[in-house]
Amino acid sequence: MLPAVPPGMGALILFNHYNTQLNFDIASKLHKIESNNSLVIFLVPGKHTYSATIPGFTGKTGVVEIQESFYRVQEWGP
């Protein structure tokens, strides 16, 4: 069961399907997601720039839009 989204926030659920750690930088904070694991990040609503890196793979950058009171899912994997 997912935790409730705090008032005034939105949430991003990250799934790492790689067999190595995923480094995910968003909102000026680095999150390390272990292999084959997930993480919930609560963020203020709006557009957020992120970067994702995995050793041995090309990194990726982009923008994700977070909506208040909602979860958004992002999966990473081969």
trRosetta pair geometry for C-beta under 8 A, 3 or more apart (Angstrom, degrees):
i j d omega theta_ij theta_ji phi_ij phi_ji
2 11 7.8 142 176 111 128 162
2 13 7.6 -70 -117 -81 129 132
2 40 6.9 135 -149 -92 96 149
2 71 6.6 -33 176 -73 164 151
3 40 6.7 168 34 94 105 162
5 9 5.6 -152 174 88 89 92
5 10 6.4 -5 -160 -132 139 28
5 11 5.0 -126 -106 -22 105 114
5 42 6.8 155 -145 -122 72 104
5 69 5.4 151 83 -138 138 38
5 70 7.1 2 -38 15 169 13
5 71 6.9 -150 -64 -59 124 75
6 9 4.5 43 69 23 88 132
6 42 5.9 50 20 -161 109 150
8 44 7.2 -23 147 -126 87 78
8 45 7.8 -114 176 -5 53 102
8 68 6.6 -50 -150 -136 26 114
9 42 4.7 15 167 -178 144 104
9 43 6.6 136 -162 70 90 27
9 44 6.3 -72 -117 -94 66 40
9 45 7.4 179 -151 -36 25 74
9 68 6.9 119 80 -134 13 68
9 69 7.8 105 76 -63 50 41
10 42 7.4 156 81 -155 34 61
10 43 5.8 -31 68 70 83 79
10 44 7.5 45 21 155 87 14
10 45 5.1 95 -16 -87 119 72
10 66 3.7 163 80 168 138 99
10 67 5.2 128 -109 72 141 34
10 68 5.4 -99 -59 -92 93 24
10 69 6.7 -36 -98 19 70 26
10 70 5.5 -7 -139 58 101 68
10 71 7.5 169 -180 -87 76 27
10 72 7.0 32 157 -6 117 103
11 40 5.6 -10 -172 -170 119 99
11 41 6.8 150 -158 77 64 44
11 42 5.3 -34 -99 -100 80 62
11 43 7.2 142 -104 20 27 76
11 66 7.5 141 24 -149 15 114
11 70 7.3 -143 37 107 77 38
11 71 4.6 -28 78 -107 107 70
11 72 7.1 175 92 22 54 67
12 26 7.4 -25 54 97 160 169
12 40 7.3 151 78 -157 46 50
12 41 4.7 -16 60 61 98 98
12 43 6.1 26 -7 3 108 123
12 64 6.4 67 -111 129 134 150
12 66 6.3 -75 -53 -96 98 113
12 71 7.6 151 -92 -161 17 63
12 72 5.3 -23 -110 68 66 95
12 73 7.9 151 -163 -93 55 20
12 74 6.4 0 -174 6 100 113
13 38 6.2 4 -179 -178 90 118
13 39 7.5 168 -153 84 51 41
13 40 5.4 -21 -101 -100 74 74
13 41 8.0 -179 -81 21 28 69
13 71 5.7 24 -17 -175 111 113
13 72 7.1 -176 22 85 74 42
13 73 4.9 -22 67 -108 106 68
13 74 7.2 166 82 26 53 65
14 22 7.4 -149 155 99 126 142
14 24 6.0 -79 -136 -38 167 173
14 31 7.4 129 35 107 154 139
14 33 5.8 -116 111 -72 122 159
14 38 6.2 165 87 -154 53 65
14 39 5.0 -7 56 56 103 88
14 40 7.9 -175 19 -81 72 27
14 41 6.9 33 -9 -3 110 109
14 74 5.4 -18 -107 71 68 97
14 75 7.9 150 -162 -94 47 32
14 76 7.0 8 -172 -1 92 109
15 37 7.9 -165 -148 103 52 31
15 38 4.8 -23 -100 -99 65 98
15 73 7.2 14 -8 -171 109 95
15 74 7.3 -173 24 94 73 49
15 75 4.4 -15 62 -116 114 76
15 76 6.7 -180 89 27 61 67
15 77 7.5 -27 116 -37 97 110
16 21 7.6 -4 174 -154 160 32
16 22 4.1 -152 -114 0 128 131
16 33 4.3 157 -24 119 137 119
16 34 7.0 167 70 85 142 32
16 35 6.3 -114 122 -129 116 28
16 36 6.6 -86 98 -42 80 15
16 37 5.6 5 50 55 107 66
16 38 7.1 -175 15 -83 73 43
16 39 8.0 33 -12 0 106 98
16 76 5.4 -11 -114 66 56 110
16 77 7.4 138 -175 -72 34 78
17 36 6.4 44 -134 -101 38 62
17 75 6.5 31 -16 -179 117 97
17 76 6.3 -173 24 92 80 53
17 77 2.8 -4 66 -95 124 123
17 78 7.0 -121 107 16 105 68
18 22 6.2 125 38 -60 123 98
18 35 5.9 -95 99 -126 66 83
18 36 7.7 -133 70 -46 34 61
18 54 5.4 19 85 -144 177 151
18 57 7.7 -105 -116 -11 148 149
18 76 6.5 -38 -16 123 103 99
18 77 6.0 -166 -48 -119 63 55
18 78 6.6 107 -100 -32 75 87
19 35 4.9 35 -160 -153 30 138
19 36 6.9 15 -101 -30 52 101
20 35 5.4 42 -29 -80 9 112
20 54 5.8 115 87 -169 111 100
20 55 5.8 -99 153 48 148 97
20 56 7.3 88 34 31 166 118
21 32 5.7 -9 -173 -171 121 95
21 33 6.8 148 -160 75 66 46
21 34 5.8 -39 -104 -116 80 41
21 35 6.3 -71 -62 -43 43 74
21 54 7.3 175 90 -130 48 75
21 55 7.5 48 58 3 85 104
22 32 7.5 154 79 -158 50 46
22 33 4.4 -15 61 61 101 102
22 35 8.0 126 -15 -87 82 47
22 52 6.2 -14 -175 -165 103 101
22 53 7.6 149 -161 76 56 39
22 54 5.4 -33 -106 -83 66 98
22 76 5.7 109 -115 82 151 152
23 30 6.2 -17 -170 -165 94 104
23 31 7.6 150 -160 78 45 48
23 32 5.8 -17 -104 -104 68 71
23 33 8.0 -168 -76 22 22 74
23 52 7.0 152 82 -156 55 48
23 53 4.7 -16 61 62 107 89
23 54 7.2 176 18 -76 77 44
24 30 7.4 140 76 -158 42 54
24 31 4.7 -26 70 65 95 98
24 32 7.8 175 24 -83 74 24
24 33 6.2 27 1 -6 118 114
24 39 7.8 -176 44 61 140 138
24 50 6.5 -9 -172 -172 85 118
24 51 7.6 172 -150 87 43 47
24 52 5.1 -4 -105 -106 76 83
25 28 7.8 4 -179 -125 92 14
25 29 7.1 176 -148 85 61 33
25 30 5.0 -25 -96 -98 84 69
25 31 7.5 177 -82 19 33 70
25 50 6.3 155 82 -158 56 64
25 51 4.7 0 53 54 108 90
25 52 7.7 -162 22 -73 69 40
26 29 6.7 -26 72 58 55 78
26 31 7.2 -18 28 5 93 115
26 41 6.7 92 70 137 132 161
26 43 7.1 -57 135 -89 122 139
26 48 5.3 55 -167 148 104 128
26 49 7.4 -178 -129 91 70 41
26 50 4.2 -19 -86 -103 97 97
26 64 7.5 -24 -127 38 137 122
27 41 8.0 171 25 164 127 127
27 43 5.8 -167 -44 -124 147 108
27 44 8.0 131 -116 24 137 87
27 48 5.7 -37 -56 -144 85 129
31 39 5.9 169 167 124 132 160
31 41 6.3 -90 -62 -80 161 128
33 37 5.6 -164 177 83 82 102
33 38 7.1 -3 -155 -136 123 16
33 39 4.9 -119 -101 -10 107 125
34 37 4.4 52 71 8 84 146
40 71 7.8 -55 -134 -129 106 111
43 46 8.0 -113 141 49 107 78
43 48 6.0 -54 -177 -44 153 154
43 66 4.8 -176 84 -40 117 176
44 66 7.3 116 95 86 34 133
45 66 5.3 -141 -125 104 45 86
45 67 5.8 28 -131 -146 108 24
45 68 4.3 -45 -60 -52 138 79
46 65 7.2 -95 150 -144 24 69
46 66 6.4 0 47 54 41 90
47 63 5.3 6 -175 -180 106 115
47 64 7.3 159 -151 81 59 33
47 65 5.0 -31 -94 -96 71 77
47 66 7.8 172 -87 16 23 72
48 63 6.8 155 77 -155 36 65
48 64 5.5 -22 62 62 90 83
48 65 7.7 157 16 -95 71 28
48 66 6.3 26 -2 -8 117 113
49 61 6.9 7 -177 -177 93 100
49 62 7.4 -176 -147 101 60 28
49 63 5.4 -36 -95 -96 60 76
50 61 6.7 179 92 -149 51 58
50 62 6.1 -13 57 63 89 70
50 63 7.4 150 14 -103 78 26
50 64 6.0 16 -4 2 126 110
51 59 6.1 16 -178 168 96 123
51 60 7.2 167 -154 88 54 44
51 61 4.6 -21 -100 -98 78 86
52 59 6.3 170 86 -160 50 76
52 60 4.9 -6 55 59 99 92
52 61 7.6 179 18 -80 67 39
52 76 6.3 -151 173 -100 152 146
53 57 7.7 167 -165 76 54 87
53 59 4.1 -27 -95 -104 83 109
53 60 7.9 -180 -73 24 48 59
54 57 4.4 17 75 40 102 121
54 59 7.7 160 18 -96 58 62
54 76 7.5 164 -45 156 133 133
64 72 6.6 157 177 114 115 149
64 74 6.7 -60 -107 -63 144 138
65 72 7.7 152 83 -84 55 163
66 70 7.7 178 -173 72 62 91
66 72 6.2 -123 -110 6 65 133
67 70 4.4 16 81 37 103 127
67 72 7.3 115 20 -50 85 111
